[in-house]
């Protein structure tokens, strides 16, 4: 079953023409040529003695094996390929008041795996390998506003994980820094208002994953009556983490089962690892080869919303994926990542029923520097308030939008999928 295309409430909503023109011009000037290749034929990459796919520098990311096991019995629960990237990425947005209106310095960034190649990205989107120039390329623009110490008022700064079903312990530093100084635009960077970002959120594949993750931290959500206290929400997630008896260990890729061969790694029924050769563009380097993660289907993420004492609440779930750094993280009500949760089918049917009102439905893609055309449909469905009275398993909780955002103040607490949902709300794209 699928929710389908954008709801009626979105009709007439589209990204500003000026943004679309900027991106189209940038792609015309700096577009990439991307073609598939076999993993074992990529220059600079090789399979080592353990079967792991690694880069000759030892940097960037590698494809390895992973086993999860029960702490007490030491019995293996599941195993398979996983991507390892030890670099901590910096995802940062500079904000500034211009003419009395808060603006956000956004970047037109081209990645080989992006649908349409160019998307709206944060001011800075770089791994340590990038800004240390491990590839021998140029400097990362605007980085000194964030590192080594922020040059302005810090509005948000947290470490959050990234796609724990695909990456092992991958995490990025999500930052928002407000400045008073004049920061000039460039061909690749432009100041946008929150209204412009709001309208961009309605358009398929326009705001990239990293922008959505950082925008989730915008301090724009109102605080109102809540079914649970903030301490209860934090305790709910902490309790699940504290009693988690599953751990994971890296092993050689040859030690775990997978389909395919060294040309294409079919990691699971959900995704595979493929190779691409890239050339052209306005990048730190002008040509390279790399692996990319490719989803086998379009995924669907659904967030249910209802009201408690007149205040919007969201149904979130806590899940642990094999590559999670700290165990359980907050996800939307329904997520098609890893194994289905106990309520997935029931909640999806509710979102599709006549009882629900779809208030948001848009396709977003994952970060094109590591994913190839990986699409997910993000859906927010308003359901009857009586749904909040139904009993829930321990892994689910109704929280306010502000409480869901509060969890981002911790480390490794809120998934990419849930941060995208929060960005829909913080930008004002949907007001519940």
MOURZI-V393648 format. One record per residue. N is the residue number from 1. RES is the residue in one small letter. PSI is psi in whole degrees, -180 to 180 (999 if undefined). OMEGA is omega in whole degrees, 0 to 359 (* if undefined). Layout:
n->N res->RES psi->PSI omega->OMEGA
n->N res->RES psi->PSI omega->OMEGA
//
This chain:
n->1 res->x psi->150 omega->181
n->2 res->x psi->144 omega->180
n->3 res->x psi->-36 omega->176
n->4 res->x psi->-157 omega->191
n->5 res->x psi->-178 omega->187
n->6 res->x psi->147 omega->183
n->7 res->x psi->168 omega->181
n->8 res->x psi->-31 omega->181
n->9 res->x psi->-18 omega->182
n->10 res->x psi->-7 omega->183
n->11 res->x psi->134 omega->182
n->12 res->x psi->-13 omega->177
n->13 res->x psi->128 omega->176
n->14 res->x psi->161 omega->181
n->15 res->x psi->148 omega->179
n->16 res->x psi->141 omega->181
n->17 res->x psi->-34 omega->181
n->18 res->x psi->-36 omega->178
n->19 res->x psi->-45 omega->180
n->20 res->x psi->-38 omega->178
n->21 res->x psi->-43 omega->178
n->22 res->x psi->-47 omega->181
n->23 res->x psi->-41 omega->180
n->24 res->x psi->-41 omega->179
n->25 res->x psi->-40 omega->181
n->26 res->x psi->-41 omega->179
n->27 res->x psi->-40 omega->180
n->28 res->x psi->-35 omega->182
n->29 res->x psi->-27 omega->190
n->30 res->x psi->20 omega->183
n->31 res->x psi->154 omega->182
n->32 res->x psi->155 omega->168
n->33 res->x psi->120 omega->185
n->34 res->x psi->127 omega->175
n->35 res->x psi->147 omega->181
n->36 res->x psi->150 omega->175
n->37 res->x psi->167 omega->178
n->38 res->x psi->145 omega->181
n->39 res->x psi->-40 omega->183
n->40 res->x psi->7 omega->176
n->41 res->x psi->11 omega->183
n->42 res->x psi->124 omega->176
n->43 res->x psi->136 omega->178
n->44 res->x psi->-7 omega->180
n->45 res->x psi->150 omega->177
n->46 res->x psi->162 omega->174
n->47 res->x psi->125 omega->183
n->48 res->x psi->-171 omega->185
n->49 res->x psi->-22 omega->178
n->50 res->x psi->4 omega->180
n->51 res->x psi->1 omega->181
n->52 res->x psi->141 omega->175
n->53 res->x psi->118 omega->186
n->54 res->x psi->159 omega->175
n->55 res->x psi->150 omega->185
n->56 res->x psi->-24 omega->179
n->57 res->x psi->-14 omega->187
n->58 res->x psi->2 omega->181
n->59 res->x psi->-165 omega->182
n->60 res->x psi->-140 omega->180
n->61 res->x psi->162 omega->181
n->62 res->x psi->163 omega->176
n->63 res->x psi->121 omega->185
n->64 res->x psi->-176 omega->175
n->65 res->x psi->152 omega->179
n->66 res->x psi->137 omega->173
n->67 res->x psi->133 omega->169
n->68 res->x psi->144 omega->185
n->69 res->x psi->156 omega->176
n->70 res->x psi->129 omega->185
n->71 res->x psi->-40 omega->184
n->72 res->x psi->-52 omega->185
n->73 res->x psi->-16 omega->185
n->74 res->x psi->13 omega->180
n->75 res->x psi->134 omega->180
n->76 res->x psi->130 omega->180
n->77 res->x psi->-47 omega->177
n->78 res->x psi->161 omega->179
n->79 res->x psi->156 omega->180
n->80 res->x psi->179 omega->178
n->81 res->x psi->151 omega->177
n->82 res->x psi->152 omega->177
n->83 res->x psi->138 omega->180
n->84 res->x psi->124 omega->175
n->85 res->x psi->106 omega->186
n->86 res->x psi->-19 omega->180
n->87 res->x psi->139 omega->171
n->88 res->x psi->117 omega->180
n->89 res->x psi->152 omega->174
n->90 res->x psi->119 omega->175
n->91 res->x psi->106 omega->187
n->92 res->x psi->141 omega->176
n->93 res->x psi->129 omega->174
n->94 res->x psi->135 omega->176
n->95 res->x psi->153 omega->180
n->96 res->x psi->143 omega->174
n->97 res->x psi->126 omega->177
n->98 res->x psi->117 omega->183
n->99 res->x psi->31 omega->179
n->100 res->x psi->-1 omega->182
n->101 res->x psi->133 omega->179
n->102 res->x psi->129 omega->177
n->103 res->x psi->159 omega->182
n->104 res->x psi->128 omega->181
n->105 res->x psi->108 omega->184
n->106 res->x psi->160 omega->187
n->107 res->x psi->136 omega->168
n->108 res->x psi->112 omega->186
n->109 res->x psi->132 omega->179
n->110 res->x psi->130 omega->176
n->111 res->x psi->147 omega->185
n->112 res->x psi->-26 omega->183
n->113 res->x psi->-1 omega->180
n->114 res->x psi->135 omega->167
n->115 res->x psi->123 omega->183
n->116 res->x psi->1 omega->175
n->117 res->x psi->-55 omega->187
n->118 res->x psi->137 omega->177
n->119 res->x psi->166 omega->178
n->120 res->x psi->120 omega->186
n->121 res->x psi->169 omega->176
n->122 res->x psi->168 omega->176
n->123 res->x psi->-48 omega->178
n->124 res->x psi->131 omega->176
n->125 res->x psi->96 omega->187
n->126 res->x psi->140 omega->171
n->127 res->x psi->169 omega->179
n->128 res->x psi->-35 omega->177
n->129 res->x psi->-37 omega->179
n->130 res->x psi->-55 omega->187
n->131 res->x psi->-13 omega->169
n->132 res->x psi->-3 omega->178
n->133 res->x psi->43 omega->177
n->134 res->x psi->-23 omega->180
n->135 res->x psi->-2 omega->180
n->136 res->x psi->15 omega->184
n->137 res->x psi->-164 omega->184
n->138 res->x psi->177 omega->182
n->139 res->x psi->154 omega->178
n->140 res->x psi->118 omega->183
n->141 res->x psi->141 omega->175
n->142 res->x psi->7 omega->183
n->143 res->x psi->-33 omega->185
n->144 res->x psi->-8 omega->173
n->145 res->x psi->-15 omega->183
n->146 res->x psi->-35 omega->183
n->147 res->x psi->148 omega->2
n->148 res->x psi->-24 omega->173
n->149 res->x psi->146 omega->182
n->150 res->x psi->138 omega->180
n->151 res->x psi->67 omega->181
n->152 res->x psi->-169 omega->179
n->153 res->x psi->122 omega->181
n->154 res->x psi->122 omega->177
n->155 res->x psi->-27 omega->178
n->156 res->x psi->144 omega->179
n->157 res->x psi->103 omega->181
n->158 res->x psi->153 omega->175
n->159 res->x psi->124 omega->179
n->160 res->x psi->149 omega->181
n->161 res->x psi->170 omega->181
n->162 res->x psi->115 omega->172
n->163 res->x psi->69 omega->186
n->164 res->x psi->-10 omega->174
n->165 res->x psi->-13 omega->183
n->166 res->x psi->-37 omega->183
n->167 res->x psi->146 omega->177
n->168 res->x psi->114 omega->176
n->169 res->x psi->26 omega->178
n->170 res->x psi->131 omega->178
n->171 res->x psi->155 omega->181
n->172 res->x psi->153 omega->175
n->173 res->x psi->115 omega->181
n->174 res->x psi->120 omega->187
n->175 res->x psi->143 omega->168
n->176 res->x psi->125 omega->182
n->177 res->x psi->126 omega->179
n->178 res->x psi->133 omega->183
n->179 res->x psi->160 omega->176
n->180 res->x psi->-24 omega->184
n->181 res->x psi->159 omega->175
n->182 res->x psi->122 omega->177
n->183 res->x psi->111 omega->187
n->184 res->x psi->148 omega->171
n->185 res->x psi->161 omega->172
n->186 res->x psi->-177 omega->177
n->187 res->x psi->-36 omega->185
n->188 res->x psi->-13 omega->185
n->189 res->x psi->135 omega->183
n->190 res->x psi->144 omega->176
n->191 res->x psi->127 omega->177
n->192 res->x psi->149 omega->177
n->193 res->x psi->167 omega->176
n->194 res->x psi->-35 omega->178
n->195 res->x psi->-42 omega->178
n->196 res->x psi->-40 omega->177
n->197 res->x psi->-38 omega->177
n->198 res->x psi->-48 omega->181
n->199 res->x psi->-31 omega->176
n->200 res->x psi->-31 omega->181
n->201 res->x psi->-21 omega->179
n->202 res->x psi->-19 omega->188
n->203 res->x psi->136 omega->178
n->204 res->x psi->136 omega->169
n->205 res->x psi->34 omega->183
n->206 res->x psi->-52 omega->176
n->207 res->x psi->123 omega->185
n->208 res->x psi->169 omega->185
n->209 res->x psi->-42 omega->184
n->210 res->x psi->-36 omega->174
n->211 res->x psi->-46 omega->181
n->212 res->x psi->-40 omega->181
n->213 res->x psi->-40 omega->180
n->214 res->x psi->-41 omega->180
n->215 res->x psi->-21 omega->176
n->216 res->x psi->-21 omega->183
n->217 res->x psi->-2 omega->181
n->218 res->x psi->131 omega->183
n->219 res->x psi->65 omega->185
n->220 res->x psi->-1 omega->185
n->221 res->x psi->131 omega->181
n->222 res->x psi->154 omega->177
n->223 res->x psi->129 omega->181
n->224 res->x psi->-168 omega->180
n->225 res->x psi->144 omega->182
n->226 res->x psi->150 omega->180
n->227 res->x psi->-35 omega->179
n->228 res->x psi->150 omega->176
n->229 res->x psi->163 omega->177
n->230 res->x psi->-40 omega->181
n->231 res->x psi->-37 omega->179
n->232 res->x psi->-38 omega->178
n->233 res->x psi->-46 omega->179
n->234 res->x psi->-39 omega->180
n->235 res->x psi->-37 omega->178
n->236 res->x psi->-50 omega->181
n->237 res->x psi->-40 omega->180
n->238 res->x psi->-40 omega->180
n->239 res->x psi->-43 omega->179
n->240 res->x psi->-39 omega->179
n->241 res->x psi->-41 omega->185
n->242 res->x psi->-28 omega->182
n->243 res->x psi->7 omega->180
n->244 res->x psi->122 omega->183
n->245 res->x psi->29 omega->179
n->246 res->x psi->133 omega->176
n->247 res->x psi->171 omega->182
n->248 res->x psi->152 omega->177
n->249 res->x psi->144 omega->176
n->250 res->x psi->139 omega->175
n->251 res->x psi->175 omega->176
n->252 res->x psi->147 omega->180
n->253 res->x psi->-31 omega->179
n->254 res->x psi->-12 omega->182
n->255 res->x psi->-3 omega->181
n->256 res->x psi->153 omega->181
n->257 res->x psi->141 omega->170
n->258 res->x psi->157 omega->180
n->259 res->x psi->169 omega->180
n->260 res->x psi->-160 omega->181
n->261 res->x psi->-158 omega->181
n->262 res->x psi->5 omega->173
n->263 res->x psi->-41 omega->176
n->264 res->x psi->131 omega->179
n->265 res->x psi->110 omega->175
n->266 res->x psi->95 omega->189
n->267 res->x psi->-36 omega->181
n->268 res->x psi->-175 omega->176
n->269 res->x psi->-18 omega->186
n->270 res->x psi->-32 omega->183
n->271 res->x psi->159 omega->176
n->272 res->x psi->163 omega->178
n->273 res->x psi->124 omega->183
n->274 res->x psi->165 omega->179
n->275 res->x psi->148 omega->175
n->276 res->x psi->153 omega->170
n->277 res->x psi->132 omega->188
n->278 res->x psi->141 omega->176
n->279 res->x psi->161 omega->178
n->280 res->x psi->-170 omega->177
n->281 res->x psi->-180 omega->181
n->282 res->x psi->65 omega->186
n->283 res->x psi->174 omega->178
n->284 res->x psi->-33 omega->174
n->285 res->x psi->153 omega->188
n->286 res->x psi->-12 omega->179
n->287 res->x psi->143 omega->181
n->288 res->x psi->169 omega->173
n->289 res->x psi->150 omega->180
n->290 res->x psi->159 omega->170
n->291 res->x psi->153 omega->173
n->292 res->x psi->149 omega->176
n->293 res->x psi->130 omega->181
n->294 res->x psi->122 omega->174
n->295 res->x psi->149 omega->179
n->296 res->x psi->-19 omega->179
n->297 res->x psi->168 omega->171
n->298 res->x psi->126 omega->182
n->299 res->x psi->166 omega->181
n->300 res->x psi->127 omega->178
n->301 res->x psi->128 omega->184
n->302 res->x psi->131 omega->176
n->303 res->x psi->122 omega->178
n->304 res->x psi->141 omega->179
n->305 res->x psi->140 omega->176
n->306 res->x psi->177 omega->182
n->307 res->x psi->143 omega->174
n->308 res->x psi->116 omega->183
n->309 res->x psi->40 omega->177
n->310 res->x psi->1 omega->182
n->311 res->x psi->129 omega->179
n->312 res->x psi->139 omega->174
n->313 res->x psi->153 omega->180
n->314 res->x psi->141 omega->176
n->315 res->x psi->110 omega->179
n->316 res->x psi->159 omega->176
n->317 res->x psi->152 omega->176
n->318 res->x psi->129 omega->181
n->319 res->x psi->151 omega->170
n->320 res->x psi->132 omega->176
n->321 res->x psi->163 omega->189
n->322 res->x psi->-36 omega->184
n->323 res->x psi->8 omega->183
n->324 res->x psi->136 omega->182
n->325 res->x psi->-33 omega->185
n->326 res->x psi->24 omega->178
n->327 res->x psi->-127 omega->188
n->328 res->x psi->141 omega->174
n->329 res->x psi->160 omega->179
n->330 res->x psi->132 omega->179
n->331 res->x psi->167 omega->173
n->332 res->x psi->173 omega->182
n->333 res->x psi->-44 omega->178
n->334 res->x psi->127 omega->177
n->335 res->x psi->135 omega->179
n->336 res->x psi->58 omega->177
n->337 res->x psi->129 omega->179
n->338 res->x psi->-142 omega->182
n->339 res->x psi->144 omega->176
n->340 res->x psi->143 omega->176
n->341 res->x psi->166 omega->186
n->342 res->x psi->-33 omega->185
n->343 res->x psi->4 omega->188
n->344 res->x psi->-52 omega->185
n->345 res->x psi->-43 omega->181
n->346 res->x psi->-44 omega->182
n->347 res->x psi->-36 omega->178
n->348 res->x psi->-41 omega->178
n->349 res->x psi->-38 omega->178
n->350 res->x psi->-43 omega->180
n->351 res->x psi->-28 omega->181
n->352 res->x psi->-9 omega->187
n->353 res->x psi->170 omega->179
n->354 res->x psi->-14 omega->179
n->355 res->x psi->-20 omega->187
n->356 res->x psi->151 omega->173
n->357 res->x psi->118 omega->178
n->358 res->x psi->115 omega->182
n->359 res->x psi->-10 omega->178
n->360 res->x psi->135 omega->177
n->361 res->x psi->105 omega->185
n->362 res->x psi->145 omega->176
n->363 res->x psi->128 omega->173
n->364 res->x psi->149 omega->180
n->365 res->x psi->157 omega->178
n->366 res->x psi->170 omega->189
n->367 res->x psi->120 omega->190
n->368 res->x psi->-1 omega->174
n->369 res->x psi->-13 omega->180
n->370 res->x psi->-15 omega->181
n->371 res->x psi->146 omega->180
n->372 res->x psi->106 omega->177
n->373 res->x psi->37 omega->183
n->374 res->x psi->106 omega->188
n->375 res->x psi->143 omega->173
n->376 res->x psi->138 omega->174
n->377 res->x psi->124 omega->179
n->378 res->x psi->126 omega->187
n->379 res->x psi->133 omega->170
n->380 res->x psi->125 omega->183
n->381 res->x psi->126 omega->175
n->382 res->x psi->125 omega->183
n->383 res->x psi->164 omega->180
n->384 res->x psi->145 omega->181
n->385 res->x psi->-26 omega->181
n->386 res->x psi->-20 omega->179
n->387 res->x psi->-28 omega->181
n->388 res->x psi->-17 omega->181
n->389 res->x psi->-7 omega->179
n->390 res->x psi->142 omega->178
n->391 res->x psi->146 omega->183
n->392 res->x psi->147 omega->171
n->393 res->x psi->167 omega->185
n->394 res->x psi->-24 omega->184
n->395 res->x psi->8 omega->181
n->396 res->x psi->150 omega->176
n->397 res->x psi->142 omega->172
n->398 res->x psi->126 omega->180
n->399 res->x psi->160 omega->174
n->400 res->x psi->160 omega->175
n->401 res->x psi->-40 omega->180
n->402 res->x psi->-36 omega->178
n->403 res->x psi->-38 omega->176
n->404 res->x psi->-41 omega->178
n->405 res->x psi->-34 omega->178
n->406 res->x psi->-35 omega->181
n->407 res->x psi->-24 omega->180
n->408 res->x psi->-13 omega->179
n->409 res->x psi->-19 omega->173
n->410 res->x psi->-180 omega->180
n->411 res->x psi->139 omega->175
n->412 res->x psi->46 omega->188
n->413 res->x psi->-29 omega->187
n->414 res->x psi->125 omega->185
n->415 res->x psi->163 omega->174
n->416 res->x psi->-42 omega->183
n->417 res->x psi->-43 omega->181
n->418 res->x psi->-33 omega->177
n->419 res->x psi->-33 omega->174
n->420 res->x psi->-44 omega->178
n->421 res->x psi->-42 omega->179
n->422 res->x psi->-38 omega->180
n->423 res->x psi->-34 omega->176
n->424 res->x psi->-37 omega->183
n->425 res->x psi->-43 omega->184
n->426 res->x psi->-30 omega->178
n->427 res->x psi->-9 omega->182
n->428 res->x psi->12 omega->179
n->429 res->x psi->-41 omega->174
n->430 res->x psi->131 omega->174
n->431 res->x psi->114 omega->184
n->432 res->x psi->999 omega->*
//
